[in-house]
Amino acid sequence: MPDRHPYLGEPGSIVALAHRGFSREGLENSMKAFQAAVDLGFRYVETDAHGTSDGIAIALHDSSLDRTTDRSGEVSALPAREVRGARIGGVEAVPLLEDVLGTWPELHVNIDVKAVSGIRPVAEAIERTASHDRVCVASFSARRRRDTVRLLSRPVAMSAGTTEAAGFFAVGGLGRGVGPALRHVDLLQIPTSMRRVPLLGARHVSAAHRVGRGVHVWTINDEASMHRLLDIGVDGIVTDRADLLREVLVARGTWR
């Protein structure tokens, strides 16, 4: 990548990402959860996005309303008005992605484009809020990410999709294959293991750093794992326990 994208922060800084905001009440991806993360001092949150039948980006993890709200139905088959009528945990409205981007103009937002329905709506929400410098577009599908980014007028940060991450690990995080595997992205956002098989070690982090790519790890909710990953040099941690991650970073003198 020619330049370091502003989303990544200063070199050497740790990106603390509140996963779907922060809620101990099951109110994930709600405005209340995002506000709770901001109140803790978080400058980064992670969210997910789908598109409604009328082309509006919704901040919601699942493709349907069934699990997290008091209503049911596929988001892509419903207009935004009906999706907005659902209540997360029975109490909180399902937010528009544009509201998440616009309510906190200094907040960095990691957006996982979950389905084809979200491609154009996510791009339009980023454009309308002019939030390019503080957004990372991610997706398990590299094609979805690329199709989203192509619609933007300015660059955003980009995270590797599943095939790109697999390509990185296929070369063992070593050798000449690392650069080509990650040539289209700014960072890897990955779990520490897959099907209980460990993936990430210090050599992988070092290899990513050698080609100028960051490494964020999800979803880390215990103190010991946070310390271990920070010790091997990861650049960011995604967590449901924003309160705990803050304590860990404060103790290490790396909280910003």
Secondary structure, DSSP 8 states (H G I E B T S, - for coil): --S--GGG-STT--EEEEETS--SSS-TTSHHHHHHHHHTT-SEEEEEEEE-TTS-EEE-SSSBSTTTBSS-SBGGGS-HHHHHT-EETTTEE--BHHHHHHHSTT-EEEEEE-SGGGHHHHHHHHHHHT-GGGEEEE-S-HHHHHHHHHT-SS--EEB--HHHHHHHHHTTT-STTHHHHTTT-SEEEEESEETTEE---HHHHHHHHHTT-EEEEE---SHHHHHHHHHTT-SEEEES-HHHHHHHHHHHT---
